[in-house]
């Protein structure tokens, strides 16, 4: 049985995927913060298979989506 360090070491690919996921999370957060004043009060939240929005919600729901993204990261 190897040491704890060996069991939890990540490959270069694992590190790249982790870095990309973290960068995407931060980019989403920056987008919401910087674009907050420009966003309309009602934003599309779900799209049909044809690409048309079929559910609208408050722009405040973007914080919920960002929170879920952060929790699943």
GIFENRA-V435667 format. One record per pair of residues at least 24 apart in sequence whose C-alpha atoms are under 10 Angstrom apart, sorted by sequence separation. I is the first residue (numbers start at 0). GAP is how many residues later the second one is. D is the distance in Angstrom with one decimal. If there is no record, write none. Layout:
BEGIN
i,gap,d
I,GAP,D
I,GAP,D
END
This chain:
BEGIN
i,gap,d
35,24,9.3
35,26,9.8
31,27,9.3
31,28,9.8
31,30,7.4
32,30,9.7
31,31,8.0
28,33,9.5
27,34,9.7
28,34,8.6
31,34,8.7
27,37,9.9
28,37,6.9
27,38,7.3
28,38,9.5
25,40,9.6
24,41,7.8
27,41,9.3
28,41,9.6
24,42,9.8
24,44,7.1
25,44,9.3
23,45,9.8
24,45,6.9
20,48,9.9
21,48,9.0
24,48,8.1
20,49,9.9
21,51,7.6
20,52,7.3
17,55,8.9
END
